[in-house]
Amino acid sequence: MNPSLPDIYDTKDGLLRVALCQVHTQAWDMEGNTRRTLAALEEAGRQNVDIAITPECVFHGYGFGSEPADTRRRCAEIAEPLDGPRMSAVKQIARANNMYVVAGFVEAGSAGVLHDSAGIISASGEVLDVYRKVHCRPAESIDHSGAFTPGDRFVATDICRRDIRCRLGTMICFDREVPESARCLRAMGVQIIACPMAWYTQALDKHVDFAHNEMITRCRAAENEVFFVVVNHAGTFNGGSFVVGPGGETLVQLGAAAEVRVVEIPIMALQAKVHSNAYGWMGWGFRRHDVYDRYLSVKPRDAGNRTKDR
């Protein structure tokens, strides 16, 4: 049995102010979505936050075409590089308000490649890194019926704010359902994970008899002893953005309407009381790579072999 999670909420020091920018979007409404996204970021800046996070693919509202070819064509038309007009406007707001921003967008990569990406922007308006969604469902992936080429790396970013020094990890939506995503970020030393999202959420305060995505996210937070910030669309989807803590506890969950909600996260207390322990709280220090690597480095067998082995 695990001991109780140390009390990390009994402090007013070392609090990271994080804004959940739950933007109202409509599929393919580039002008309206962009206007509302920039307004939400401006509001976050007025509330003196350290980090503002938007939903996944926020500018085009996570739209799909009538068929795969149409989706790819339309996504290619609205995609932009990191120095494109919409991302440049985000960088300007970040700089003007002295805040970090994690912004989900459709990225125009090299040679016509498209990515479902999140740009990590510094408080001085510089691009610190870009995370490209590693795990794309068939409807998203260019290898199936989607438009996006999956990424091949995880991203951890150093955040420096006042007396706060921490590491921010970034993933996107479906990534949280694959255990290795959060595991890799924790191994990279993150204390908080930003997760732009575009899908339907479930209420965290209601008992259900199946493991929906939000329940899984609580498990990911607890098993990796990190804060998880998931930010969804209003309008296109049903909102419900939320923050969970390193014990899987719910800090806040928004409703369905557009909103900018600021949450103070005791990031330094997490470092001092949990991550400073080599063994952690949920068994982090007891991991056995000498055992796991034998299995996790092997590719899954094909479906035919699995059927044959039954």
Contacts in CASP RR format, 6 or more apart in sequence:
PFRMAT RR
TARGET T0000
AUTHOR 0000-0000-0000
METHOD contacts of the structure
MODEL  1
MNPSLPDIYDTKDGLLRVALCQVHTQAWDMEGNTRRTLAALEEAGRQNVD
IAITPECVFHGYGFGSEPADTRRRCAEIAEPLDGPRMSAVKQIARANNMY
VVAGFVEAGSAGVLHDSAGIISASGEVLDVYRKVHCRPAESIDHSGAFTP
GDRFVATDICRRDIRCRLGTMICFDREVPESARCLRAMGVQIIACPMAWY
TQALDKHVDFAHNEMITRCRAAENEVFFVVVNHAGTFNGGSFVVGPGGET
LVQLGAAAEVRVVEIPIMALQAKVHSNAYGWMGWGFRRHDVYDRYLSVKP
RDAGNRTKDR
2 281 0 8 1.000
2 282 0 8 1.000
2 283 0 8 1.000
3 281 0 8 1.000
5 246 0 8 1.000
5 247 0 8 1.000
5 274 0 8 1.000
5 281 0 8 1.000
6 273 0 8 1.000
6 274 0 8 1.000
6 281 0 8 1.000
7 273 0 8 1.000
8 246 0 8 1.000
8 266 0 8 1.000
8 269 0 8 1.000
8 270 0 8 1.000
8 273 0 8 1.000
8 274 0 8 1.000
9 266 0 8 1.000
9 269 0 8 1.000
10 269 0 8 1.000
11 266 0 8 1.000
11 268 0 8 1.000
11 269 0 8 1.000
13 163 0 8 1.000
13 268 0 8 1.000
13 269 0 8 1.000
14 162 0 8 1.000
14 163 0 8 1.000
14 164 0 8 1.000
14 266 0 8 1.000
14 267 0 8 1.000
14 268 0 8 1.000
14 269 0 8 1.000
15 164 0 8 1.000
15 264 0 8 1.000
15 265 0 8 1.000
15 266 0 8 1.000
15 267 0 8 1.000
15 268 0 8 1.000
16 50 0 8 1.000
16 51 0 8 1.000
16 159 0 8 1.000
16 161 0 8 1.000
16 164 0 8 1.000
16 166 0 8 1.000
16 192 0 8 1.000
16 264 0 8 1.000
16 265 0 8 1.000
16 266 0 8 1.000
16 267 0 8 1.000
17 47 0 8 1.000
17 48 0 8 1.000
17 49 0 8 1.000
17 50 0 8 1.000
17 51 0 8 1.000
17 262 0 8 1.000
17 263 0 8 1.000
17 264 0 8 1.000
17 265 0 8 1.000
18 49 0 8 1.000
18 50 0 8 1.000
18 51 0 8 1.000
18 52 0 8 1.000
18 53 0 8 1.000
18 192 0 8 1.000
18 229 0 8 1.000
18 243 0 8 1.000
18 262 0 8 1.000
18 263 0 8 1.000
18 264 0 8 1.000
18 265 0 8 1.000
19 43 0 8 1.000
19 44 0 8 1.000
19 45 0 8 1.000
19 47 0 8 1.000
19 49 0 8 1.000
19 51 0 8 1.000
19 52 0 8 1.000
19 53 0 8 1.000
19 99 0 8 1.000
19 260 0 8 1.000
19 261 0 8 1.000
19 262 0 8 1.000
20 53 0 8 1.000
20 229 0 8 1.000
20 231 0 8 1.000
20 241 0 8 1.000
20 242 0 8 1.000
20 243 0 8 1.000
20 252 0 8 1.000
20 254 0 8 1.000
20 259 0 8 1.000
20 260 0 8 1.000
20 261 0 8 1.000
20 262 0 8 1.000
20 263 0 8 1.000
21 37 0 8 1.000
21 40 0 8 1.000
21 41 0 8 1.000
21 43 0 8 1.000
21 44 0 8 1.000
21 52 0 8 1.000
21 53 0 8 1.000
21 54 0 8 1.000
21 55 0 8 1.000
21 231 0 8 1.000
21 260 0 8 1.000
22 40 0 8 1.000
22 55 0 8 1.000
22 231 0 8 1.000
22 232 0 8 1.000
22 233 0 8 1.000
22 234 0 8 1.000
22 239 0 8 1.000
22 240 0 8 1.000
22 241 0 8 1.000
22 254 0 8 1.000
22 255 0 8 1.000
22 257 0 8 1.000
22 258 0 8 1.000
22 259 0 8 1.000
22 260 0 8 1.000
22 261 0 8 1.000
23 33 0 8 1.000
23 36 0 8 1.000
23 37 0 8 1.000
23 40 0 8 1.000
23 54 0 8 1.000
23 55 0 8 1.000
23 58 0 8 1.000
23 233 0 8 1.000
23 234 0 8 1.000
23 258 0 8 1.000
24 36 0 8 1.000
24 233 0 8 1.000
24 234 0 8 1.000
24 235 0 8 1.000
24 257 0 8 1.000
24 258 0 8 1.000
25 33 0 8 1.000
25 36 0 8 1.000
25 55 0 8 1.000
25 58 0 8 1.000
25 61 0 8 1.000
25 62 0 8 1.000
25 233 0 8 1.000
25 234 0 8 1.000
25 235 0 8 1.000
25 236 0 8 1.000
26 32 0 8 1.000
26 33 0 8 1.000
26 61 0 8 1.000
26 235 0 8 1.000
26 236 0 8 1.000
27 60 0 8 1.000
27 61 0 8 1.000
27 62 0 8 1.000
27 63 0 8 1.000
27 64 0 8 1.000
27 236 0 8 1.000
28 60 0 8 1.000
28 61 0 8 1.000
28 63 0 8 1.000
28 74 0 8 1.000
28 78 0 8 1.000
29 60 0 8 1.000
29 61 0 8 1.000
30 59 0 8 1.000
30 60 0 8 1.000
30 78 0 8 1.000
33 58 0 8 1.000
33 59 0 8 1.000
33 60 0 8 1.000
33 61 0 8 1.000
34 59 0 8 1.000
34 86 0 8 1.000
34 89 0 8 1.000
36 258 0 8 1.000
37 54 0 8 1.000
37 58 0 8 1.000
37 59 0 8 1.000
37 90 0 8 1.000
37 103 0 8 1.000
38 89 0 8 1.000
38 90 0 8 1.000
38 93 0 8 1.000
40 52 0 8 1.000
40 54 0 8 1.000
40 258 0 8 1.000
40 260 0 8 1.000
41 52 0 8 1.000
41 54 0 8 1.000
41 90 0 8 1.000
41 93 0 8 1.000
41 94 0 8 1.000
41 97 0 8 1.000
41 101 0 8 1.000
42 93 0 8 1.000
42 97 0 8 1.000
43 260 0 8 1.000
44 52 0 8 1.000
44 97 0 8 1.000
44 99 0 8 1.000
44 260 0 8 1.000
44 262 0 8 1.000
45 52 0 8 1.000
45 93 0 8 1.000
45 97 0 8 1.000
45 99 0 8 1.000
46 97 0 8 1.000
47 260 0 8 1.000
47 262 0 8 1.000
49 99 0 8 1.000
49 262 0 8 1.000
50 99 0 8 1.000
50 100 0 8 1.000
50 159 0 8 1.000
50 161 0 8 1.000
50 164 0 8 1.000
51 99 0 8 1.000
51 100 0 8 1.000
51 101 0 8 1.000
51 102 0 8 1.000
51 159 0 8 1.000
51 168 0 8 1.000
51 194 0 8 1.000
52 94 0 8 1.000
52 99 0 8 1.000
52 100 0 8 1.000
52 101 0 8 1.000
52 102 0 8 1.000
53 101 0 8 1.000
53 102 0 8 1.000
53 194 0 8 1.000
53 196 0 8 1.000
53 229 0 8 1.000
53 231 0 8 1.000
54 101 0 8 1.000
54 102 0 8 1.000
54 103 0 8 1.000
54 104 0 8 1.000
54 196 0 8 1.000
54 231 0 8 1.000
55 61 0 8 1.000
55 62 0 8 1.000
55 104 0 8 1.000
55 196 0 8 1.000
55 197 0 8 1.000
55 198 0 8 1.000
55 231 0 8 1.000
55 232 0 8 1.000
55 233 0 8 1.000
55 237 0 8 1.000
55 241 0 8 1.000
56 62 0 8 1.000
56 104 0 8 1.000
56 116 0 8 1.000
56 118 0 8 1.000
56 172 0 8 1.000
56 173 0 8 1.000
56 196 0 8 1.000
56 197 0 8 1.000
56 198 0 8 1.000
56 233 0 8 1.000
57 63 0 8 1.000
57 104 0 8 1.000
57 105 0 8 1.000
57 106 0 8 1.000
57 116 0 8 1.000
57 196 0 8 1.000
57 198 0 8 1.000
58 103 0 8 1.000
58 104 0 8 1.000
58 105 0 8 1.000
58 196 0 8 1.000
58 233 0 8 1.000
59 78 0 8 1.000
59 86 0 8 1.000
59 104 0 8 1.000
59 105 0 8 1.000
59 106 0 8 1.000
60 75 0 8 1.000
60 78 0 8 1.000
60 106 0 8 1.000
61 198 0 8 1.000
61 233 0 8 1.000
61 236 0 8 1.000
62 198 0 8 1.000
62 233 0 8 1.000
62 236 0 8 1.000
62 237 0 8 1.000
63 71 0 8 1.000
63 74 0 8 1.000
63 236 0 8 1.000
64 71 0 8 1.000
64 139 0 8 1.000
65 71 0 8 1.000
65 74 0 8 1.000
68 145 0 8 1.000
68 146 0 8 1.000
68 147 0 8 1.000
71 145 0 8 1.000
71 146 0 8 1.000
71 147 0 8 1.000
72 114 0 8 1.000
72 142 0 8 1.000
72 146 0 8 1.000
72 147 0 8 1.000
75 106 0 8 1.000
75 114 0 8 1.000
75 147 0 8 1.000
75 148 0 8 1.000
76 108 0 8 1.000
76 112 0 8 1.000
76 114 0 8 1.000
76 147 0 8 1.000
78 106 0 8 1.000
79 106 0 8 1.000
79 107 0 8 1.000
79 108 0 8 1.000
79 109 0 8 1.000
79 114 0 8 1.000
80 86 0 8 1.000
80 87 0 8 1.000
80 105 0 8 1.000
80 106 0 8 1.000
80 107 0 8 1.000
80 108 0 8 1.000
81 87 0 8 1.000
81 107 0 8 1.000
81 108 0 8 1.000
81 109 0 8 1.000
82 107 0 8 1.000
82 119 0 8 1.000
82 127 0 8 1.000
82 130 0 8 1.000
86 105 0 8 1.000
87 103 0 8 1.000
87 105 0 8 1.000
87 119 0 8 1.000
90 101 0 8 1.000
90 103 0 8 1.000
90 121 0 8 1.000
91 101 0 8 1.000
91 121 0 8 1.000
91 125 0 8 1.000
91 126 0 8 1.000
91 127 0 8 1.000
92 125 0 8 1.000
93 101 0 8 1.000
94 100 0 8 1.000
94 101 0 8 1.000
94 121 0 8 1.000
94 122 0 8 1.000
94 123 0 8 1.000
94 124 0 8 1.000
94 125 0 8 1.000
95 123 0 8 1.000
95 124 0 8 1.000
95 125 0 8 1.000
98 123 0 8 1.000
99 123 0 8 1.000
100 120 0 8 1.000
100 121 0 8 1.000
100 122 0 8 1.000
100 123 0 8 1.000
100 159 0 8 1.000
100 161 0 8 1.000
100 168 0 8 1.000
101 119 0 8 1.000
101 120 0 8 1.000
101 121 0 8 1.000
102 118 0 8 1.000
102 119 0 8 1.000
102 120 0 8 1.000
102 121 0 8 1.000
102 168 0 8 1.000
102 170 0 8 1.000
102 194 0 8 1.000
102 196 0 8 1.000
103 118 0 8 1.000
103 119 0 8 1.000
103 121 0 8 1.000
103 196 0 8 1.000
104 117 0 8 1.000
104 118 0 8 1.000
104 119 0 8 1.000
104 172 0 8 1.000
104 196 0 8 1.000
105 117 0 8 1.000
105 118 0 8 1.000
105 119 0 8 1.000
106 114 0 8 1.000
106 115 0 8 1.000
106 116 0 8 1.000
106 117 0 8 1.000
106 148 0 8 1.000
107 114 0 8 1.000
107 115 0 8 1.000
107 116 0 8 1.000
107 117 0 8 1.000
107 130 0 8 1.000
107 132 0 8 1.000
108 114 0 8 1.000
109 115 0 8 1.000
113 149 0 8 1.000
114 142 0 8 1.000
114 147 0 8 1.000
114 148 0 8 1.000
114 149 0 8 1.000
115 132 0 8 1.000
115 133 0 8 1.000
115 148 0 8 1.000
115 149 0 8 1.000
115 151 0 8 1.000
116 132 0 8 1.000
116 133 0 8 1.000
116 136 0 8 1.000
116 140 0 8 1.000
116 148 0 8 1.000
116 172 0 8 1.000
117 130 0 8 1.000
117 131 0 8 1.000
117 132 0 8 1.000
117 133 0 8 1.000
117 172 0 8 1.000
118 130 0 8 1.000
118 131 0 8 1.000
118 133 0 8 1.000
118 170 0 8 1.000
118 172 0 8 1.000
118 194 0 8 1.000
118 196 0 8 1.000
119 127 0 8 1.000
119 129 0 8 1.000
119 130 0 8 1.000
119 131 0 8 1.000
119 170 0 8 1.000
120 127 0 8 1.000
120 128 0 8 1.000
120 129 0 8 1.000
120 130 0 8 1.000
120 131 0 8 1.000
120 155 0 8 1.000
120 157 0 8 1.000
120 168 0 8 1.000
120 170 0 8 1.000
121 127 0 8 1.000
121 128 0 8 1.000
122 128 0 8 1.000
123 161 0 8 1.000
128 157 0 8 1.000
129 155 0 8 1.000
129 157 0 8 1.000
129 170 0 8 1.000
130 155 0 8 1.000
131 154 0 8 1.000
131 155 0 8 1.000
131 169 0 8 1.000
131 170 0 8 1.000
131 171 0 8 1.000
131 172 0 8 1.000
132 149 0 8 1.000
132 150 0 8 1.000
132 151 0 8 1.000
132 152 0 8 1.000
132 153 0 8 1.000
133 140 0 8 1.000
133 148 0 8 1.000
133 150 0 8 1.000
133 151 0 8 1.000
133 171 0 8 1.000
133 172 0 8 1.000
133 173 0 8 1.000
133 174 0 8 1.000
133 175 0 8 1.000
134 150 0 8 1.000
134 151 0 8 1.000
134 152 0 8 1.000
134 153 0 8 1.000
134 154 0 8 1.000
134 171 0 8 1.000
134 175 0 8 1.000
134 181 0 8 1.000
135 150 0 8 1.000
135 174 0 8 1.000
135 175 0 8 1.000
135 177 0 8 1.000
135 178 0 8 1.000
135 181 0 8 1.000
136 146 0 8 1.000
136 148 0 8 1.000
136 150 0 8 1.000
136 174 0 8 1.000
137 174 0 8 1.000
138 144 0 8 1.000
138 145 0 8 1.000
138 146 0 8 1.000
139 145 0 8 1.000
139 146 0 8 1.000
140 146 0 8 1.000
140 147 0 8 1.000
140 148 0 8 1.000
140 174 0 8 1.000
141 148 0 8 1.000
141 149 0 8 1.000
141 150 0 8 1.000
142 148 0 8 1.000
142 149 0 8 1.000
154 169 0 8 1.000
154 171 0 8 1.000
154 181 0 8 1.000
154 184 0 8 1.000
154 185 0 8 1.000
154 188 0 8 1.000
155 169 0 8 1.000
155 170 0 8 1.000
156 167 0 8 1.000
156 168 0 8 1.000
156 169 0 8 1.000
156 185 0 8 1.000
156 188 0 8 1.000
156 189 0 8 1.000
156 190 0 8 1.000
157 167 0 8 1.000
157 168 0 8 1.000
157 169 0 8 1.000
157 170 0 8 1.000
158 165 0 8 1.000
158 166 0 8 1.000
158 167 0 8 1.000
158 168 0 8 1.000
159 165 0 8 1.000
159 166 0 8 1.000
159 167 0 8 1.000
159 168 0 8 1.000
163 268 0 8 1.000
164 267 0 8 1.000
164 268 0 8 1.000
166 190 0 8 1.000
166 191 0 8 1.000
166 192 0 8 1.000
166 267 0 8 1.000
166 268 0 8 1.000
166 271 0 8 1.000
167 188 0 8 1.000
167 189 0 8 1.000
167 190 0 8 1.000
167 191 0 8 1.000
167 192 0 8 1.000
168 190 0 8 1.000
168 191 0 8 1.000
168 192 0 8 1.000
168 193 0 8 1.000
168 194 0 8 1.000
169 185 0 8 1.000
169 188 0 8 1.000
169 190 0 8 1.000
169 192 0 8 1.000
169 193 0 8 1.000
169 194 0 8 1.000
170 193 0 8 1.000
170 194 0 8 1.000
170 195 0 8 1.000
171 181 0 8 1.000
171 182 0 8 1.000
171 185 0 8 1.000
171 193 0 8 1.000
171 194 0 8 1.000
171 195 0 8 1.000
172 195 0 8 1.000
172 196 0 8 1.000
172 197 0 8 1.000
173 195 0 8 1.000
173 196 0 8 1.000
173 197 0 8 1.000
173 198 0 8 1.000
173 199 0 8 1.000
174 199 0 8 1.000
175 181 0 8 1.000
175 195 0 8 1.000
176 182 0 8 1.000
176 195 0 8 1.000
176 213 0 8 1.000
176 216 0 8 1.000
176 217 0 8 1.000
176 220 0 8 1.000
176 228 0 8 1.000
176 230 0 8 1.000
177 213 0 8 1.000
177 216 0 8 1.000
179 220 0 8 1.000
179 223 0 8 1.000
180 296 0 8 1.000
181 220 0 8 1.000
182 193 0 8 1.000
182 220 0 8 1.000
182 221 0 8 1.000
182 223 0 8 1.000
182 224 0 8 1.000
182 226 0 8 1.000
182 228 0 8 1.000
183 224 0 8 1.000
185 193 0 8 1.000
185 224 0 8 1.000
185 226 0 8 1.000
186 224 0 8 1.000
186 225 0 8 1.000
186 226 0 8 1.000
186 284 0 8 1.000
189 275 0 8 1.000
190 226 0 8 1.000
191 226 0 8 1.000
191 227 0 8 1.000
191 267 0 8 1.000
191 270 0 8 1.000
191 271 0 8 1.000
191 275 0 8 1.000
192 226 0 8 1.000
192 227 0 8 1.000
192 228 0 8 1.000
192 229 0 8 1.000
192 265 0 8 1.000
192 267 0 8 1.000
193 221 0 8 1.000
193 226 0 8 1.000
193 227 0 8 1.000
193 228 0 8 1.000
193 229 0 8 1.000
194 229 0 8 1.000
194 231 0 8 1.000
195 217 0 8 1.000
195 228 0 8 1.000
195 229 0 8 1.000
195 230 0 8 1.000
195 231 0 8 1.000
196 231 0 8 1.000
197 230 0 8 1.000
197 231 0 8 1.000
197 232 0 8 1.000
197 233 0 8 1.000
197 241 0 8 1.000
198 232 0 8 1.000
198 233 0 8 1.000
198 236 0 8 1.000
198 237 0 8 1.000
199 213 0 8 1.000
199 232 0 8 1.000
199 237 0 8 1.000
200 237 0 8 1.000
200 238 0 8 1.000
201 213 0 8 1.000
201 214 0 8 1.000
201 230 0 8 1.000
201 232 0 8 1.000
201 237 0 8 1.000
201 238 0 8 1.000
201 239 0 8 1.000
201 240 0 8 1.000
201 241 0 8 1.000
201 242 0 8 1.000
201 253 0 8 1.000
202 208 0 8 1.000
202 212 0 8 1.000
202 213 0 8 1.000
202 214 0 8 1.000
202 215 0 8 1.000
203 214 0 8 1.000
203 240 0 8 1.000
203 253 0 8 1.000
204 214 0 8 1.000
204 215 0 8 1.000
204 218 0 8 1.000
204 242 0 8 1.000
204 244 0 8 1.000
204 250 0 8 1.000
204 253 0 8 1.000
205 250 0 8 1.000
205 253 0 8 1.000
208 215 0 8 1.000
211 219 0 8 1.000
214 230 0 8 1.000
214 242 0 8 1.000
217 228 0 8 1.000
217 230 0 8 1.000
217 242 0 8 1.000
217 244 0 8 1.000
218 228 0 8 1.000
218 244 0 8 1.000
218 248 0 8 1.000
218 249 0 8 1.000
218 250 0 8 1.000
219 248 0 8 1.000
220 228 0 8 1.000
221 227 0 8 1.000
221 228 0 8 1.000
221 244 0 8 1.000
221 245 0 8 1.000
221 246 0 8 1.000
221 247 0 8 1.000
221 248 0 8 1.000
222 245 0 8 1.000
222 246 0 8 1.000
222 247 0 8 1.000
222 248 0 8 1.000
222 282 0 8 1.000
223 282 0 8 1.000
224 246 0 8 1.000
224 282 0 8 1.000
224 284 0 8 1.000
225 246 0 8 1.000
225 247 0 8 1.000
225 270 0 8 1.000
225 274 0 8 1.000
225 275 0 8 1.000
225 280 0 8 1.000
225 281 0 8 1.000
225 282 0 8 1.000
225 284 0 8 1.000
226 245 0 8 1.000
226 246 0 8 1.000
226 270 0 8 1.000
227 243 0 8 1.000
227 244 0 8 1.000
227 245 0 8 1.000
227 246 0 8 1.000
227 251 0 8 1.000
227 265 0 8 1.000
227 267 0 8 1.000
227 270 0 8 1.000
228 243 0 8 1.000
228 244 0 8 1.000
228 245 0 8 1.000
229 242 0 8 1.000
229 243 0 8 1.000
229 263 0 8 1.000
230 241 0 8 1.000
230 242 0 8 1.000
230 243 0 8 1.000
231 241 0 8 1.000
232 238 0 8 1.000
232 239 0 8 1.000
232 240 0 8 1.000
232 241 0 8 1.000
233 239 0 8 1.000
234 256 0 8 1.000
234 257 0 8 1.000
234 258 0 8 1.000
234 259 0 8 1.000
235 256 0 8 1.000
235 258 0 8 1.000
238 256 0 8 1.000
239 254 0 8 1.000
239 255 0 8 1.000
239 256 0 8 1.000
239 257 0 8 1.000
240 253 0 8 1.000
240 254 0 8 1.000
240 255 0 8 1.000
240 256 0 8 1.000
241 253 0 8 1.000
241 254 0 8 1.000
241 261 0 8 1.000
242 250 0 8 1.000
242 251 0 8 1.000
242 252 0 8 1.000
242 253 0 8 1.000
242 254 0 8 1.000
243 250 0 8 1.000
243 251 0 8 1.000
243 252 0 8 1.000
243 253 0 8 1.000
243 263 0 8 1.000
243 265 0 8 1.000
244 250 0 8 1.000
244 251 0 8 1.000
245 251 0 8 1.000
246 270 0 8 1.000
246 274 0 8 1.000
246 281 0 8 1.000
247 281 0 8 1.000
247 282 0 8 1.000
251 263 0 8 1.000
251 265 0 8 1.000
252 261 0 8 1.000
252 263 0 8 1.000
254 261 0 8 1.000
274 280 0 8 1.000
274 281 0 8 1.000
278 285 0 8 1.000
279 285 0 8 1.000
279 286 0 8 1.000
301 309 0 8 1.000
END
